[in-house]
């Protein structure tokens, strides 16, 4: 089992994973602006969401409001999977500021 580290530069990319691998998606955010990453959808037949957490900027760092959201998905079955995340304030009817999509070929 491997851990695959994915970042915003991988937006729209297709990755190859094996059943049991963990896909860790880390995306920058600044929660002080009200915008946060959330799971919009994912292929539940091939992936399972294990955890959603975050990391904060170093205390005392210049502009310390920055942080990152971290999503951990386990490749649970062979097939093709998709993860779709959105960055928004969570207001009803508000369009997301941006979206992140990852495709997975799980073997």
C-alpha positions as CSV (number, residue, x, y, z in Angstrom):
1,X,0.0,0.0,0.0
2,X,1.3,3.4,-1.0
3,X,0.3,7.0,0.0
4,X,-0.1,9.2,-3.0
5,X,0.4,13.0,-2.3
6,X,-1.7,15.2,-4.5
7,X,-1.7,19.0,-4.6
8,X,-3.5,21.8,-6.5
9,X,-1.1,21.4,-9.4
10,X,-2.7,18.0,-10.1
11,X,-6.1,19.5,-10.8
12,X,-7.7,17.6,-13.7
13,X,-5.0,14.9,-13.7
14,X,-5.5,11.1,-13.9
15,X,-3.6,9.1,-11.4
16,X,-3.0,5.3,-11.2
17,X,-3.5,3.7,-7.8
18,X,-3.7,0.2,-6.4
19,X,-6.5,-1.1,-4.2
20,X,-5.5,-0.2,-0.6
21,X,-3.5,2.9,-1.6
22,X,-4.3,6.2,0.2
23,X,-4.7,9.3,-1.9
24,X,-3.9,12.4,0.2
25,X,-5.2,15.6,-1.4
26,X,-3.8,18.8,0.2
27,X,-5.2,22.1,-1.1
28,X,-4.4,25.6,0.1
29,X,-7.1,27.7,1.7
30,X,-7.4,30.8,3.9
31,X,-10.4,30.0,6.2
32,X,-10.3,33.6,7.6
33,X,-11.8,34.7,4.2
34,X,-14.7,32.3,4.7
35,X,-13.7,30.1,1.8
36,X,-13.1,26.4,2.6
37,X,-12.7,23.2,0.5
38,X,-15.5,20.7,0.7
39,X,-16.2,17.4,-0.9
40,X,-18.7,18.0,-3.8
41,X,-18.7,14.3,-4.9
42,X,-16.6,11.2,-5.2
43,X,-17.0,7.7,-6.7
44,X,-18.1,5.7,-3.7
45,X,-17.9,2.4,-5.5
46,X,-14.1,2.7,-5.9
47,X,-13.0,5.3,-3.2
48,X,-13.8,5.8,0.5
49,X,-13.3,9.1,2.3
50,X,-11.2,8.3,5.4
51,X,-10.6,11.7,6.8
52,X,-10.9,15.5,6.2
53,X,-8.6,17.7,8.2
54,X,-6.4,20.6,7.9
55,X,-3.1,22.1,8.7
56,X,-2.5,25.6,9.9
57,X,0.3,28.1,9.1
58,X,3.2,28.2,11.5
59,X,2.3,30.3,14.6
60,X,3.7,33.8,14.3
61,X,4.3,33.4,10.5
62,X,3.9,36.5,8.5
63,X,0.2,36.4,7.2
64,X,-0.5,33.4,9.4
65,X,-4.1,33.2,8.3
66,X,-3.2,30.7,5.6
67,X,-3.8,27.0,6.0
68,X,-4.6,23.9,3.9
69,X,-7.4,21.3,3.8
70,X,-6.3,17.7,3.7
71,X,-8.6,14.9,2.3
72,X,-7.6,11.2,2.6
73,X,-9.3,8.8,0.3
74,X,-8.6,5.0,0.2
75,X,-8.8,3.2,-3.1
76,X,-11.3,0.5,-2.1
77,X,-12.0,-1.3,-5.3
78,X,-10.8,-1.7,-8.9
79,X,-12.2,0.7,-11.5
80,X,-12.3,4.3,-12.4
81,X,-12.9,6.9,-9.8
82,X,-13.4,10.7,-9.6
83,X,-13.0,13.1,-6.7
84,X,-14.6,16.6,-7.0
85,X,-13.9,19.3,-4.4
86,X,-15.1,22.9,-4.3
87,X,-13.8,26.0,-2.6
88,X,-16.7,28.1,-1.4
89,X,-18.1,30.0,1.5
90,X,-20.9,27.4,1.8
91,X,-23.7,29.9,1.2
92,X,-26.8,28.3,-0.4
93,X,-26.9,29.0,-4.1
94,X,-23.4,30.6,-4.2
95,X,-21.2,29.4,-7.0
96,X,-17.8,27.9,-5.9
97,X,-14.8,30.2,-6.3
98,X,-12.9,27.3,-7.8
99,X,-13.1,23.5,-8.2
100,X,-10.6,20.7,-8.0
101,X,-11.1,17.4,-9.8
102,X,-9.0,14.3,-9.8
103,X,-9.5,11.1,-11.8
104,X,-8.2,7.7,-10.5
105,X,-7.5,4.5,-12.4
106,X,-7.5,1.9,-9.6
107,X,-6.1,-1.5,-10.3
